[in-house]
Amino acid sequence: MSQDARQKARIFFHRGDLRQALRWYREAEIVDLANADDLGLAETLGNLGNVLAMTGATDEAESCYRELLPLQRRRGDLVAVAQTLVNLGNLQKDADRLTPARAYYLEALALAQEARDFRTLGILHSNLGLLDAAEGQGEPAVAEFRQALDYHRRVGDEEGLAVPYSQLGKTFLDLGRLVDAERCLSNASEHSSSWGTNRAKRRCFASGPKPTSGGRTCCRPFDAWSGSSRSELDIGCQVRSGIGAGSRSWLPLSRLAREETLPSPPTS
C-alpha cells in the first residue's frame, strides 16, 4: 500500500537517510498511479519534490511540483496551490532566475490573498523582499519585509516574525541605517528565543539576503490538500508527519503576538 511506503519514507527522512526516503516515496508514487489515487499521489508528489530539492535534484523536484499542481487545482484548494507555487518560485530563486521566481510568487500571492492565508502571505512578502534585496532595491525590500511582519503578527507566529526581522535588519545594514538594523536584529533575537532553540537563532541570522543569490527563501512543506505547513528556510526541510507537515505549527497560537517597535521610514 502507498500509505505504508510513505510511512517508511517518513521514518527514513527523520533518520536523515534521504536516499531511502526517495526510494520509498518513489515506491508510493508507483502504487498511487496504479490505483489512480489522486489524494495519495498529491501527498506523495509534494513530499517527493521536497526531498528531491533537498538533494539538489532540482529539475526532478520541479517536475514533481508541476505534476502536483493540476491535482490541487482540480480539488480547488487555493492554499495548497499557493504552497506549490511558492516551492516552484524557490527553485527558480535558488537558480538565480529572479524573473520567473517573482512570477510564481505573485501568482501564489493572489491565491493566498483570496484564501486569506496570512501565514503564506507573510512568507511570500519575505520572499519578494529577498528578490528586491538581491536586485539592489533596498527600500522596496524594506516595504515587503514590513508587510511580512504584519501578516505573521496576525497569526502570532514567533518563528515567522524572527525571520523577516533578521532580513529587515540585514537590509537596513546594507542601507547604512545602523540604528534601525540593530533594533530589528534585536527583535529577531527575541523572537528566535521565543521560538525556542539555538538552532533557530543560527538559522534566523543566516537567512538574510546575500550579494549574489540572496540566500534561500522561506518555504513551507505542505499537506497536499489542506496546505498545512511549517516555515523553513530551506526547501522541503520537513516532510509530512501525521495529518500534515508541521500541522502543529500551522494552527494559530492562542496567545497574542507582542507589539514591537519598528523603525520609522526615513523622512525626506
Secondary structure, DSSP 8 states (H G I E B T S, - for coil): -HHHHHHHHHHHHHTT-HHHHHHHHHHHHHHHHHTT-HHHHHHHHHHHHHHHHHTT-HHHHHHHHHHHHHHHHHHT-HHHHHHHHHHHHHHHHHTT-HHHHHHHHHHHHHHHHHHT-HHHHHHHHHHHHHHHHHTT-HHHHHHHHHHHHHHHHHTT-HHHHHHHHHHHHHHHHHHT-HHHHHHHHHHHHHHHHHHT-HHHHHHHHT-S--SSS-----B--B-TTT--B--BSSTT-S---TTSTTHHHHS--SS-------------
